[in-house]
């Protein structure tokens, strides 16, 4: 009797291990272009660089370089309502003016207006020590 149970368990394990399997390919449909913002502002000497690009599609190759976003208007505003316009130095790279001297304790927000008219704005972020 125990031999039958052992054979049954072995057969069940073999069946489970070699059972049907199907590779699942999820259907991801996204035609939206998502804006990627990369940058860091600290209390060290600038100028600082902010990069804008479009997110790489899910189905893209992992070595695909993102498309830079050019001709956008970027402004950094501090909590004293002083604004600093950034300059595009190369496609998708925007540099802060030398007049921007970030101070610990002050808060800053980034405002972006793309060439297509889309507007993005961050919340104020306090510059910590």
N, CA, C and O atoms as a printed pandas DataFrame, in Angstrom:
     atom_number atom_name residue_name chain_id  residue_number  x_coord  y_coord  z_coord
0              1         N          UNK        A               1    0.815   -1.192    0.000
1              2        CA          UNK        A               1    0.000    0.000    0.000
2              3         C          UNK        A               1    0.861    1.259    0.000
3              4         O          UNK        A               1    0.575    2.208   -0.730
4              5         N          UNK        A               2    1.917    1.271    0.820
5              6        CA          UNK        A               2    2.764    2.459    0.871
6              7         C          UNK        A               2    3.512    2.647   -0.448
7              8         O          UNK        A               2    3.844    3.769   -0.830
8              9         N          UNK        A               3    3.777    1.517   -1.148
9             10        CA          UNK        A               3    4.443    1.621   -2.437
10            11         C          UNK        A               3    3.533    2.330   -3.444
11            12         O          UNK        A               3    4.020    3.112   -4.260
12            13         N          UNK        A               4    2.248    2.078   -3.405
13            14        CA          UNK        A               4    1.276    2.747   -4.285
14            15         C          UNK        A               4    1.215    4.243   -3.984
15            16         O          UNK        A               4    1.136    5.070   -4.892
16            17         N          UNK        A               5    1.251    4.569   -2.713
17            18        CA          UNK        A               5    1.210    5.990   -2.328
18            19         C          UNK        A               5    2.473    6.686   -2.790
19            20         O          UNK        A               5    2.412    7.806   -3.297
20            21         N          UNK        A               6    3.631    6.032   -2.621
21            22        CA          UNK        A               6    4.894    6.625   -3.075
22            23         C          UNK        A               6    4.895    6.816   -4.584
23            24         O          UNK        A               6    5.323    7.861   -5.073
24            25         N          UNK        A               7    4.419    5.812   -5.334
25            26        CA          UNK        A               7    4.332    5.942   -6.789
26            27         C          UNK        A               7    3.384    7.068   -7.194
27            28         O          UNK        A               7    3.652    7.819   -8.132
28            29         N          UNK        A               8    2.285    7.165   -6.477
29            30        CA          UNK        A               8    1.321    8.227   -6.757
30            31         C          UNK        A               8    1.948    9.604   -6.516
31            32         O          UNK        A               8    1.765   10.512   -7.327
32            33         N          UNK        A               9    2.680    9.767   -5.421
33            34        CA          UNK        A               9    3.322   11.051   -5.100
34            35         C          UNK        A               9    4.385   11.380   -6.140
35            36         O          UNK        A               9    4.479   12.522   -6.591
36            37         N          UNK        A              10    5.190   10.385   -6.527
37            38        CA          UNK        A              10    6.224   10.609   -7.542
38            39         C          UNK        A              10    5.575   10.982   -8.874
39            40         O          UNK        A              10    6.033   11.903   -9.551
40            41         N          UNK        A              11    4.532   10.286   -9.245
41            42        CA          UNK        A              11    3.841   10.589  -10.503
42            43         C          UNK        A              11    3.246   11.994  -10.458
43            44         O          UNK        A              11    3.285   12.714  -11.456
44            45         N          UNK        A              12    2.705   12.383   -9.330
45            46        CA          UNK        A              12    2.118   13.716   -9.173
46            47         C          UNK        A              12    3.196   14.788   -9.279
47            48         O          UNK        A              12    2.991   15.815   -9.925
48            49         N          UNK        A              13    4.337   14.553   -8.650
49            50        CA          UNK        A              13    5.443   15.511   -8.733
50            51         C          UNK        A              13    5.966   15.643  -10.155
51            52         O          UNK        A              13    6.263   16.748  -10.608
52            53         N          UNK        A              14    6.080   14.514  -10.866
53            54        CA          UNK        A              14    6.528   14.554  -12.260
54            55         C          UNK        A              14    5.524   15.311  -13.119
55            56         O          UNK        A              14    5.908   16.105  -13.978
56            57         N          UNK        A              15    4.265   15.070  -12.891
57            58        CA          UNK        A              15    3.222   15.766  -13.642
58            59         C          UNK        A              15    3.269   17.267  -13.385
59            60         O          UNK        A              15    3.138   18.064  -14.315
60            61         N          UNK        A              16    3.456   17.651  -12.131
61            62        CA          UNK        A              16    3.534   19.082  -11.792
62            63         C          UNK        A              16    4.769   19.731  -12.401
63            64         O          UNK        A              16    4.705   20.861  -12.885
64            65         N          UNK        A              17    5.895   19.017  -12.376
65            66        CA          UNK        A              17    7.144   19.583  -12.881
66            67         C          UNK        A              17    7.147   19.694  -14.399
67            68         O          UNK        A              17    7.756   20.611  -14.950
68            69         N          UNK        A              18    6.482   18.783  -15.072
69            70        CA          UNK        A              18    6.498   18.795  -16.536
70            71         C          UNK        A              18    5.168   19.223  -17.125
71            72         O          UNK        A              18    4.935   19.067  -18.324
72            73         N          UNK        A              19    4.301   19.759  -16.294
73            74        CA          UNK        A              19    2.975   20.153  -16.756
74            75         C          UNK        A              19    3.040   21.266  -17.782
75            76         O          UNK        A              19    4.120   21.767  -18.096
76            77         N          UNK        A              20    1.919   21.643  -18.290
77            78        CA          UNK        A              20    1.833   22.676  -19.312
78            79         C          UNK        A              20    2.287   24.022  -18.752
79            80         O          UNK        A              20    1.980   24.385  -17.617
80            81         N          UNK        A              21    2.997   24.716  -19.552
81            82        CA          UNK        A              21    3.360   26.094  -19.197
82            83         C          UNK        A              21    3.242   26.932  -20.457
83            84         O          UNK        A              21    3.492   26.464  -21.568
84            85         N          UNK        A              22    2.865   28.149  -20.259
85            86        CA          UNK        A              22    2.682   29.056  -21.386
86            87         C          UNK        A              22    3.362   30.365  -21.049
87            88         O          UNK        A              22    3.166   30.911  -19.963
88            89         N          UNK        A              23    4.149   30.861  -21.959
89            90        CA          UNK        A              23    4.810   32.147  -21.748
90            91         C          UNK        A              23    3.766   33.238  -21.913
91            92         O          UNK        A              23    2.995   33.243  -22.872
92            93         N          UNK        A              24    3.758   34.151  -20.970
93            94        CA          UNK        A              24    2.783   35.245  -20.983
94            95         C          UNK        A              24    3.455   36.514  -21.466
95            96         O          UNK        A              24    4.449   36.961  -20.895
96            97         N          UNK        A              25    2.909   37.087  -22.515
97            98        CA          UNK        A              25    3.383   38.352  -23.041
98            99         C          UNK        A              25    2.306   39.398  -22.757
99           100         O          UNK        A              25    1.267   39.405  -23.417
100          101         N          UNK        A              26    2.541   40.278  -21.787
101          102        CA          UNK        A              26    1.510   41.269  -21.462
102          103         C          UNK        A              26    1.331   42.259  -22.605
103          104         O          UNK        A              26    2.288   42.620  -23.289
104          105         N          UNK        A              27    0.120   42.680  -22.793
105          106        CA          UNK        A              27   -0.175   43.683  -23.819
106          107         C          UNK        A              27   -0.107   45.052  -23.156
107          108         O          UNK        A              27   -0.992   45.431  -22.388
108          109         N          UNK        A              28    0.942   45.777  -23.460
109          110        CA          UNK        A              28    1.135   47.101  -22.902
110          111         C          UNK        A              28    0.954   48.093  -24.033
111          112         O          UNK        A              28    1.726   48.104  -24.991
112          113         N          UNK        A              29   -0.052   48.910  -23.921
113          114        CA          UNK        A              29   -0.286   49.927  -24.935
114          115         C          UNK        A              29   -0.208   51.283  -24.276
115          116         O          UNK        A              29   -1.020   51.624  -23.416
116          117         N          UNK        A              30    0.763   52.039  -24.683
117          118        CA          UNK        A              30    0.929   53.388  -24.158
118          119         C          UNK        A              30    1.480   54.259  -25.270
119          120         O          UNK        A              30    2.643   54.140  -25.656
120          121         N          UNK        A              31    0.643   55.122  -25.770
121          122        CA          UNK        A              31    1.077   56.046  -26.802
122          123         C          UNK        A              31    1.422   57.405  -26.210
123          124         O          UNK        A              31    1.753   58.344  -26.933
124          125         N          UNK        A              32    1.341   57.498  -24.895
125          126        CA          UNK        A              32    1.638   58.764  -24.240
126          127         C          UNK        A              32    3.144   58.981  -24.165
127          128         O          UNK        A              32    3.906   58.037  -23.956
128          129         N          UNK        A              33    3.563   60.221  -24.334
129          130        CA          UNK        A              33    4.955   60.596  -24.132
130          131         C          UNK        A              33    5.067   61.170  -22.734
131          132         O          UNK        A              33    4.447   62.187  -22.422
132          133         N          UNK        A              34    5.856   60.522  -21.892
133          134        CA          UNK        A              34    6.034   60.989  -20.529
134          135         C          UNK        A              34    7.329   61.775  -20.429
135          136         O          UNK        A              34    8.362   61.371  -20.965
136          137         N          UNK        A              35    7.260   62.893  -19.741
137          138        CA          UNK        A              35    8.412   63.758  -19.570
138          139         C          UNK        A              35    9.265   63.247  -18.408
139          140         O          UNK        A              35    8.749   62.956  -17.329
140          141         N          UNK        A              36   10.571   63.142  -18.641
141          142        CA          UNK        A              36   11.515   62.751  -17.602
142          143         C          UNK        A              36   12.364   63.971  -17.278
143          144         O          UNK        A              36   12.959   64.579  -18.167
144          145         N          UNK        A              37   12.415   64.323  -15.994
145          146        CA          UNK        A              37   13.181   65.483  -15.536
146          147         C          UNK        A              37   14.301   64.974  -14.639
147          148         O          UNK        A              37   14.051   64.298  -13.641
148          149         N          UNK        A              38   15.540   65.304  -15.003
149          150        CA          UNK        A              38   16.700   64.903  -14.200
150          151         C          UNK        A              38   17.464   66.153  -13.800
151          152         O          UNK        A              38   17.796   66.981  -14.648
152          153         N          UNK        A              39   17.742   66.290  -12.526
153          154        CA          UNK        A              39   18.517   67.438  -12.084
154          155         C          UNK        A              39   18.618   67.490  -10.583
155          156         O          UNK        A              39   17.843   66.850   -9.871
156          157         N          UNK        A              40   19.570   68.249  -10.110
157          158        CA          UNK        A              40   19.788   68.405   -8.680
158          159         C          UNK        A              40   20.316   69.808   -8.434
159          160         O          UNK        A              40   21.239   70.272   -9.103
160          161         N          UNK        A              41   19.717   70.466   -7.470
161          162        CA          UNK        A              41   20.183   71.787   -7.067
162          163         C          UNK        A              41   20.598   71.685   -5.610
163          164         O          UNK        A              41   19.832   71.228   -4.762
164          165         N          UNK        A              42   21.824   72.117   -5.330
165          166        CA          UNK        A              42   22.360   72.067   -3.978
166          167         C          UNK        A              42   22.858   73.452   -3.586
167          168         O          UNK        A              42   22.728   74.404   -4.356
168          169         N          UNK        A              43   23.427   73.562   -2.391
169          170        CA          UNK        A              43   23.953   74.853   -1.960
170          171         C          UNK        A              43   25.425   75.026   -2.345
171          172         O          UNK        A              43   26.108   75.891   -1.797
172          173         N          UNK        A              44   25.914   74.220   -3.274
173          174        CA          UNK        A              44   27.268   74.384   -3.797
174          175         C          UNK        A              44   27.223   75.373   -4.960
175          176         O          UNK        A              44   26.153   75.825   -5.367
176          177         N          UNK        A              45   28.396   75.695   -5.481
177          178        CA          UNK        A              45   28.460   76.633   -6.608
178          179         C          UNK        A              45   27.857   76.020   -7.855
179          180         O          UNK        A              45   28.149   74.871   -8.189
180          181         N          UNK        A              46   27.015   76.779   -8.550
181          182        CA          UNK        A              46   26.430   76.343   -9.806
182          183         C          UNK        A              46   27.354   76.687  -10.948
183          184         O          UNK        A              46   28.539   76.921  -10.709
184          185         N          UNK        A              47   26.890   76.728  -12.138
185          186        CA          UNK        A              47   25.493   76.523  -12.522
186          187         C          UNK        A              47   25.108   75.048  -12.450
187          188         O          UNK        A              47   25.958   74.158  -12.473
188          189         N          UNK        A              48   23.796   74.820  -12.363
189          190        CA          UNK        A              48   23.240   73.484  -12.281
190          191         C          UNK        A              48   22.591   73.138  -13.611
191          192         O          UNK        A              48   22.139   74.023  -14.337
192          193         N          UNK        A              49   22.546   71.837  -13.931
193          194        CA          UNK        A              49   21.981   71.386  -15.206
194          195         C          UNK        A              49   20.740   70.543  -14.936
195          196         O          UNK        A              49   20.746   69.657  -14.081
196          197         N          UNK        A              50   19.690   70.833  -15.672
197          198        CA          UNK        A              50   18.471   70.035  -15.637
198          199         C          UNK        A              50   18.280   69.463  -17.033
199          200         O          UNK        A              50   18.312   70.189  -18.027
200          201         N          UNK        A              51   18.079   68.139  -17.094
201          202        CA          UNK        A              51   17.899   67.457  -18.379
202          203         C          UNK        A              51   16.431   67.085  -18.546
203          204         O          UNK        A              51   15.788   66.600  -17.615
204          205         N          UNK        A              52   15.919   67.319  -19.738
205          206        CA          UNK        A              52   14.562   66.916  -20.095
206          207         C          UNK        A              52   14.631   65.915  -21.226
207          208         O          UNK        A              52   15.359   66.107  -22.200
208          209         N          UNK        A              53   13.863   64.839  -21.088
209          210        CA          UNK        A              53   13.784   63.845  -22.155
210          211         C          UNK        A              53   12.420   63.176  -22.097
211          212         O          UNK        A              53   11.646   63.377  -21.162
212          213         N          UNK        A              54   12.148   62.379  -23.115
213          214        CA          UNK        A              54   10.919   61.591  -23.142
214          215         C          UNK        A              54   11.247   60.187  -22.652
215          216         O          UNK        A              54   12.310   59.646  -22.955
216          217         N          UNK        A              55   10.333   59.607  -21.901
217          218        CA          UNK        A              55   10.539   58.256  -21.395
218          219         C          UNK        A              55   10.619   57.277  -22.565
219          220         O          UNK        A              55    9.935   57.440  -23.576
220          221         N          UNK        A              56   11.451   56.273  -22.413
221          222        CA          UNK        A              56   11.596   55.238  -23.429
222          223         C          UNK        A              56   10.388   54.308  -23.327
223          224         O          UNK        A              56    9.969   53.951  -22.225
224          225         N          UNK        A              57    9.837   53.922  -24.454
225          226        CA          UNK        A              57    8.673   53.031  -24.488
226          227         C          UNK        A              57    8.999   51.691  -23.833
227          228         O          UNK        A              57   10.148   51.249  -23.847
228          229         N          UNK        A              58    8.004   51.061  -23.273
229          230        CA          UNK        A              58    8.161   49.781  -22.582
230          231         C          UNK        A              58    8.749   48.717  -23.504
231          232         O          UNK        A              58    9.558   47.897  -23.070
232          233         N          UNK        A              59    8.357   48.729  -24.742
233          234        CA          UNK        A              59    8.802   47.702  -25.686
234          235         C          UNK        A              59   10.154   48.013  -26.311
235          236         O          UNK        A              59   10.648   47.231  -27.124
236          237         N          UNK        A              60   10.764   49.142  -25.947
237          238        CA          UNK        A              60   12.024   49.541  -26.566
238          239         C          UNK        A              60   13.184   48.716  -26.035
239          240         O          UNK        A              60   13.117   48.137  -24.950
240          241         N          UNK        A              61   14.235   48.678  -26.816
241          242        CA          UNK        A              61   15.458   47.999  -26.417
242          243         C          UNK        A              61   16.044   48.720  -25.197
243          244         O          UNK        A              61   15.905   49.936  -25.069
244          245         N          UNK        A              62   16.695   47.974  -24.308
245          246        CA          UNK        A              62   17.206   48.562  -23.068
246          247         C          UNK        A              62   18.350   49.541  -23.298
247          248         O          UNK        A              62   18.679   50.315  -22.399
248          249         N          UNK        A              63   18.959   49.528  -24.468
249          250        CA          UNK        A              63   20.047   50.460  -24.747
250          251         C          UNK        A              63   19.576   51.670  -25.549
251          252         O          UNK        A              63   20.392   52.473  -26.001
252          253         N          UNK        A              64   18.276   51.801  -25.726
253          254        CA          UNK        A              64   17.732   52.932  -26.464
254          255         C          UNK        A              64   17.940   54.208  -25.662
255          256         O          UNK        A              64   17.603   54.267  -24.480
256          257         N          UNK        A              65   18.485   55.209  -26.297
257          258        CA          UNK        A              65   18.659   56.495  -25.628
258          259         C          UNK        A              65   17.367   57.290  -25.696
259          260         O          UNK        A              65   16.705   57.310  -26.733
260          261         N          UNK        A              66   17.000   57.947  -24.597
261          262        CA          UNK        A              66   15.773   58.740  -24.615
262          263         C          UNK        A              66   15.934   59.960  -25.513
263          264         O          UNK        A              66   17.034   60.486  -25.680
264          265         N          UNK        A              67   14.813   60.401  -26.090
265          266        CA          UNK        A              67   14.815   61.593  -26.933
266          267         C          UNK        A              67   14.840   62.836  -26.062
267          268         O          UNK        A              67   14.002   62.977  -25.171
268          269         N          UNK        A              68   15.796   63.753  -26.302
269          270        CA          UNK        A              68   15.821   64.983  -25.514
270          271         C          UNK        A              68   14.630   65.871  -25.866
271          272         O          UNK        A              68   14.129   65.844  -26.990
272          273         N          UNK        A              69   14.193   66.649  -24.898
273          274        CA          UNK        A              69   13.093   67.595  -25.107
274          275         C          UNK        A              69   13.704   68.988  -25.219
275          276         O          UNK        A              69   14.234   69.523  -24.246
276          277         N          UNK        A              70   13.627   69.566  -26.411
277          278        CA          UNK        A              70   14.209   70.874  -26.679
278          279         C          UNK        A              70   13.140   71.950  -26.755
279          280         O          UNK        A              70   11.942   71.675  -26.820
280          281         N          UNK        A              71   13.618   73.173  -26.744
281          282        CA          UNK        A              71   12.788   74.374  -26.920
282          283         C          UNK        A              71   11.731   74.527  -25.834
283          284         O          UNK        A              71   10.663   75.091  -26.071
284          285         N          UNK        A              72   12.036   74.023  -24.642
285          286        CA          UNK        A              72   11.122   74.205  -23.510
286          287         C          UNK        A              72   11.547   75.450  -22.743
287          288         O          UNK        A              72   12.677   75.924  -22.861
288          289         N          UNK        A              73   10.618   75.959  -21.964
289          290        CA          UNK        A              73   10.890   77.114  -21.122
290          291         C          UNK        A              73   10.919   76.635  -19.670
291          292         O          UNK        A              73    9.911   76.153  -19.155
292          293         N          UNK        A              74   12.076   76.767  -19.009
293          294        CA          UNK        A              74   12.232   76.327  -17.626
294          295         C          UNK        A              74   12.517   77.522  -16.732
295          296         O          UNK        A              74   13.321   78.391  -17.069
296          297         N          UNK        A              75   11.848   77.552  -15.594
297          298        CA          UNK        A              75   12.027   78.621  -14.619
298          299         C          UNK        A              75   12.085   78.010  -13.232
299          300         O          UNK        A              75   11.299   77.123  -12.901
300          301         N          UNK        A              76   13.013   78.483  -12.428
301          302        CA          UNK        A              76   13.074   78.116  -11.015
302          303         C          UNK        A              76   12.649   79.341  -10.219
303          304         O          UNK        A              76   13.158   80.441  -10.433
304          305         N          UNK        A              77   11.712   79.141   -9.302
305          306        CA          UNK        A              77   11.213   80.232   -8.465
306          307         C          UNK        A              77   11.483   79.886   -7.008
307          308         O          UNK        A              77   11.245   78.759   -6.573
308          309         N          UNK        A              78   11.984   80.870   -6.253
309          310        CA          UNK        A              78   12.224   80.611   -4.832
310          311         C          UNK        A              78   11.043   81.092   -4.001
311          312         O          UNK        A              78   10.095   81.673   -4.530
312          313         N          UNK        A              79   11.109   80.846   -2.690
313          314        CA          UNK        A              79    9.990   81.196   -1.820
314          315         C          UNK        A              79    9.856   82.702   -1.617
315          316         O          UNK        A              79    8.876   83.148   -1.021
316          317         N          UNK        A              80   10.808   83.492   -2.094
317          318        CA          UNK        A              80   10.704   84.952   -2.062
318          319         C          UNK        A              80   10.130   85.490   -3.367
319          320         O          UNK        A              80   10.123   86.698   -3.601
320          321         N          UNK        A              81    9.645   84.579   -4.217
321          322        CA          UNK        A              81    9.028   84.896   -5.501
322          323         C          UNK        A              81   10.017   85.495   -6.506
323          324         O          UNK        A              81    9.632   86.281   -7.372
324          325         N          UNK        A              82   11.287   85.119   -6.384
325          326        CA          UNK        A              82   12.302   85.521   -7.358
326          327         C          UNK        A              82   12.439   84.371   -8.349
327          328         O          UNK        A              82   12.613   83.219   -7.950
328          329         N          UNK        A              83   12.359   84.686   -9.652
329          330        CA          UNK        A              83   12.412   83.666  -10.695
330          331         C          UNK        A              83   13.731   83.721  -11.448
331          332         O          UNK        A              83   14.312   84.787  -11.653
332          333         N          UNK        A              84   14.187   82.541  -11.853
333          334        CA          UNK        A              84   15.421   82.404  -12.609
334          335         C          UNK        A              84   15.125   81.570  -13.848
335          336         O          UNK        A              84   14.704   80.419  -13.742
336          337         N          UNK        A              85   15.348   82.157  -15.030
337          338        CA          UNK        A              85   15.106   81.445  -16.287
338          339         C          UNK        A              85   16.338   80.627  -16.647
339          340         O          UNK        A              85   17.463   81.120  -16.561
340          341         N          UNK        A              86   16.127   79.380  -17.049
341          342        CA          UNK        A              86   17.223   78.515  -17.462
342          343         C          UNK        A              86   17.437   78.637  -18.959
343          344         O          UNK        A              86   16.515   78.969  -19.703
344          345         N          UNK        A              87   18.657   78.366  -19.395
345          346        CA          UNK        A              87   19.029   78.479  -20.803
346          347         C          UNK        A              87   19.349   77.095  -21.344
347          348         O          UNK        A              87   20.040   76.311  -20.694
348          349         N          UNK        A              88   18.841   76.796  -22.540
349          350        CA          UNK        A              88   19.156   75.509  -23.172
350          351         C          UNK        A              88   20.553   75.599  -23.776
351          352         O          UNK        A              88   20.793   76.384  -24.693
352          353         N          UNK        A              89   21.475   74.783  -23.251
353          354        CA          UNK        A              89   22.861   74.806  -23.722
354          355         C          UNK        A              89   23.141   73.749  -24.781
355          356         O          UNK        A              89   24.052   73.911  -25.593
356          357         N          UNK        A              90   22.377   72.684  -24.780
357          358        CA          UNK        A              90   22.426   71.649  -25.808
358          359         C          UNK        A              90   21.064   70.966  -25.782
359          360         O          UNK        A              90   20.304   71.164  -24.834
360          361         N          UNK        A              91   20.730   70.161  -26.804
361          362        CA          UNK        A              91   19.390   69.574  -26.840
362          363         C          UNK        A              91   19.016   68.840  -25.555
363          364         O          UNK        A              91   19.642   67.844  -25.192
364          365         N          UNK        A              92   17.991   69.342  -24.877
365          366        CA          UNK        A              92   17.489   68.713  -23.665
366          367         C          UNK        A              92   18.231   69.068  -22.395
367          368         O          UNK        A              92   17.853   68.599  -21.321
368          369         N          UNK        A              93   19.283   69.886  -22.477
369          370        CA          UNK        A              93   20.051   70.281  -21.287
370          371         C          UNK        A              93   19.864   71.777  -21.031
371          372         O          UNK        A              93   20.129   72.616  -21.893
372          373         N          UNK        A              94   19.402   72.079  -19.832
373          374        CA          UNK        A              94   19.095   73.454  -19.449
374          375         C          UNK        A              94   19.952   73.835  -18.248
375          376         O          UNK        A              94   20.045   73.081  -17.280
376          377         N          UNK        A              95   20.577   75.009  -18.315
377          378        CA          UNK        A              95   21.511   75.450  -17.290
378          379         C          UNK        A              95   20.961   76.651  -16.544
379          380         O          UNK        A              95   20.357   77.548  -17.132
380          381         N          UNK        A              96   21.184   76.649  -15.220
381          382        CA          UNK        A              96   20.733   77.767  -14.398
382          383         C          UNK        A              96   21.656   78.963  -14.598
383          384         O          UNK        A              96   22.828   78.794  -14.935
384          385         N          UNK        A              97   21.135   80.168  -14.393
385          386        CA          UNK        A              97   21.994   81.353  -14.494
386          387         C          UNK        A              97   22.920   81.434  -13.276
387          388         O          UNK        A              97   22.644   80.841  -12.233
388          389         N          UNK        A              98   24.009   82.168  -13.423
389          390        CA          UNK        A              98   24.946   82.328  -12.315
390          391         C          UNK        A              98   24.335   83.136  -11.175
391          392         O          UNK        A              98   24.837   83.099  -10.051
392          393         N          UNK        A              99   23.274   83.852  -11.451
393          394        CA          UNK        A              99   22.621   84.654  -10.400
394          395         C          UNK        A              99   21.857   83.790   -9.399
395          396         O          UNK        A              99   21.491   84.269   -8.326
396          397         N          UNK        A             100   21.615   82.529   -9.735
397          398        CA          UNK        A             100   20.937   81.616   -8.808
398          399         C          UNK        A             100   21.958   81.073   -7.813
399          400         O          UNK        A             100   22.836   80.284   -8.163
400          401         N          UNK        A             101   21.819   81.515   -6.567
401          402        CA          UNK        A             101   22.670   81.027   -5.486
402          403         C          UNK        A             101   21.739   80.414   -4.443
403          404         O          UNK        A             101   21.218   81.130   -3.587
404          405         N          UNK        A             102   21.522   79.093   -4.504
405          406        CA          UNK        A             102   20.589   78.448   -3.579
406          407         C          UNK        A             102   21.064   78.560   -2.128
407          408         O          UNK        A             102   22.244   78.370   -1.836
408          409         N          UNK        A             103   20.141   78.866   -1.236
409          410        CA          UNK        A             103   20.448   79.018    0.176
410          411         C          UNK        A             103   19.733   77.941    0.982
411          412         O          UNK        A             103   18.562   77.647    0.743
412          413         N          UNK        A             104   20.445   77.363    1.932
413          414        CA          UNK        A             104   19.846   76.369    2.816
414          415         C          UNK        A             104   18.690   77.030    3.567
415          416         O          UNK        A             104   18.824   78.132    4.098
416          417         N          UNK        A             105   17.564   76.339    3.599
417          418        CA          UNK        A             105   16.371   76.865    4.269
418          419         C          UNK        A             105   15.370   77.469    3.306
419          420         O          UNK        A             105   14.175   77.506    3.600
420          421         N          UNK        A             106   15.838   77.947    2.155
421          422        CA          UNK        A             106   14.909   78.478    1.152
422          423         C          UNK        A             106   14.241   77.321    0.421
423          424         O          UNK        A             106   14.742   76.197    0.415
424          425         N          UNK        A             107   13.106   77.618   -0.191
425          426        CA          UNK        A             107   12.376   76.615   -0.968
426          427         C          UNK        A             107   12.368   77.024   -2.427
427          428         O          UNK        A             107   12.360   78.210   -2.756
428          429         N          UNK        A             108   12.372   76.022   -3.299
429          430        CA          UNK        A             108   12.451   76.260   -4.738
430          431         C          UNK        A             108   11.471   75.342   -5.453
431          432         O          UNK        A             108   11.212   74.220   -5.019
432          433         N          UNK        A             109   10.928   75.849   -6.569
433          434        CA          UNK        A             109   10.080   75.007   -7.411
434          435         C          UNK        A             109   10.480   75.199   -8.863
435          436         O          UNK        A             109   11.010   76.241   -9.252
436          437         N          UNK        A             110   10.213   74.166   -9.654
437          438        CA          UNK        A             110   10.560   74.162  -11.075
438          439         C          UNK        A             110    9.289   74.258  -11.894
439          440         O          UNK        A             110    8.324   73.535  -11.647
440          441         N          UNK        A             111    9.293   75.153  -12.870
441          442        CA          UNK        A             111    8.165   75.337  -13.786
442          443         C          UNK        A             111    8.681   75.026  -15.191
443          444         O          UNK        A             111    9.697   75.569  -15.624
444          445         N          UNK        A             112    7.966   74.143  -15.898
445          446        CA          UNK        A             112    8.361   73.741  -17.260
446          447         C          UNK        A             112    7.188   73.965  -18.198
447          448         O          UNK        A             112    6.061   73.556  -17.919
448          449         N          UNK        A             113    7.472   74.618  -19.311
449          450        CA          UNK        A             113    6.486   74.738  -20.390
450          451         C          UNK        A             113    7.155   74.218  -21.655
451          452         O          UNK        A             113    8.143   74.784  -22.124
452          453         N          UNK        A             114    6.605   73.128  -22.207
453          454        CA          UNK        A             114    7.201   72.524  -23.393
454          455         C          UNK        A             114    6.819   73.312  -24.641
455          456         O          UNK        A             114    5.933   74.165  -24.601
456          457         N          UNK        A             115    7.495   73.018  -25.744
457          458        CA          UNK        A             115    7.205   73.691  -27.015
458          459         C          UNK        A             115    5.775   73.403  -27.474
459          460         O          UNK        A             115    5.184   74.202  -28.200
460          461         N          UNK        A             116    5.218   72.259  -27.051
461          462        CA          UNK        A             116    3.842   71.901  -27.417
462          463         C          UNK        A             116    2.810   72.616  -26.543
463          464         O          UNK        A             116    1.609   72.523  -26.798
464          465         N          UNK        A             117    3.275   73.330  -25.511
465          466        CA          UNK        A             117    2.363   74.058  -24.638
466          467         C          UNK        A             117    1.978   73.316  -23.364
467          468         O          UNK        A             117    1.172   73.820  -22.581
468          469         N          UNK        A             118    2.538   72.128  -23.141
469          470        CA          UNK        A             118    2.254   71.399  -21.903
470          471         C          UNK        A             118    2.985   72.063  -20.746
471          472         O          UNK        A             118    4.138   72.472  -20.881
472          473         N          UNK        A             119    2.306   72.166  -19.605
473          474        CA          UNK        A             119    2.878   72.830  -18.444
474          475         C          UNK        A             119    3.018   71.832  -17.301
475          476         O          UNK        A             119    2.095   71.078  -16.993
476          477         N          UNK        A             120    4.200   71.847  -16.677
477          478        CA          UNK        A             120    4.498   71.003  -15.529
478          479         C          UNK        A             120    5.085   71.903  -14.443
479          480         O          UNK        A             120    5.873   72.804  -14.733
480          481         N          UNK        A             121    4.700   71.656  -13.201
481          482        CA          UNK        A             121    5.242   72.463  -12.110
482          483         C          UNK        A             121    5.376   71.600  -10.857
483          484         O          UNK        A             121    4.447   70.884  -10.482
484          485         N          UNK        A             122    6.520   71.675  -10.228
485          486        CA          UNK        A             122    6.740   70.927   -8.996
486          487         C          UNK        A             122    6.183   71.714   -7.817
487          488         O          UNK        A             122    5.824   72.884   -7.945
488          489         N          UNK        A             123    6.120   71.056   -6.681
489          490        CA          UNK        A             123    5.823   71.752   -5.439
490          491         C          UNK        A             123    7.110   72.432   -4.969
491          492         O          UNK        A             123    8.201   72.120   -5.445
492          493         N          UNK        A             124    6.962   73.364   -4.028
493          494        CA          UNK        A             124    8.166   73.940   -3.430
494          495         C          UNK        A             124    8.899   72.857   -2.647
495          496         O          UNK        A             124    8.287   72.083   -1.911
496          497         N          UNK        A             125   10.208   72.816   -2.817
497          498        CA          UNK        A             125   11.051   71.869   -2.088
498          499         C          UNK        A             125   12.083   72.673   -1.303
499          500         O          UNK        A             125   12.805   73.494   -1.869
500          501         N          UNK        A             126   12.144   72.430   -0.002
501          502        CA          UNK        A             126   13.091   73.165    0.823
502          503         C          UNK        A             126   14.487   72.578    0.662
503          504         O          UNK        A             126   14.671   71.361    0.656
504          505         N          UNK        A             127   15.461   73.464    0.532
505          506        CA          UNK        A             127   16.850   73.037    0.421
506          507         C          UNK        A             127   17.374   72.773    1.830
507          508         O          UNK        A             127   17.553   73.692    2.629
508          509         N          UNK        A             128   17.613   71.496    2.111
509          510        CA          UNK        A             128   18.086   71.090    3.432
510          511         C          UNK        A             128   19.605   71.148    3.484
511          512         O          UNK        A             128   20.277   71.126    2.453
512          513         N          UNK        A             129   20.127   71.221    4.684
513          514        CA          UNK        A             129   21.560   71.307    4.859
514          515         C          UNK        A             129   22.257   70.025    4.465
515          516         O          UNK        A             129   23.481   69.935    4.555
